Amino acid sequence: MKIKSQKDFWSGLMFVLVGLAFAWGALDYRFGSSARPGPGYFPFGLGLLQAILGAVLLFKSLTIATKDGDPIGGFAWKPLSIIVGSVALFGVLLPWLGMFIALPVLVILSSMAGDEFNWIGALLTAALLTVFCWIIFIWGLSLTIPLVPSFLGR
């Protein structure tokens, strides 16, 4: 069988492998029930869904022809480095600067990895994500995530 879309084939294969790895790793945890899910419930289900998505993508890559076969280009080291670096920086900054500063820094730095960086879009996205994260994690789930810099107190 001939691969008709290189991009879909390799991304589908990656989704299947990562999804199965997460589902397999979740087998070591308690599942619980639908009414009271345990710690293995969500990663197992999400891993299976990801593996199914990957299988659909793999099937598509082998059956639907593309114009030029969608060849895979070179590895984008610069955007990868920027995104991984900004996520690591977020992990370092969150305890000291709080979510209201660390999250916008993450969003703005990560958006600089793209070719179409726009300050207005990055700032708007940072503001919206910060508000949504506050609503979900602080107000909705009552998690104890620092909001403001630790040197300012609470």
Secondary structure as UniProt FT lines:
FT   HELIX           6..26
FT   TURN            27..28
FT   TURN            39..40
FT   HELIX           41..63
FT   HELIX           77..97
FT   HELIX           99..111
FT   TURN            112..113
FT   TURN            115..116
FT   HELIX           119..133
FT   HELIX           134..140
FT   HELIX           150..152
//
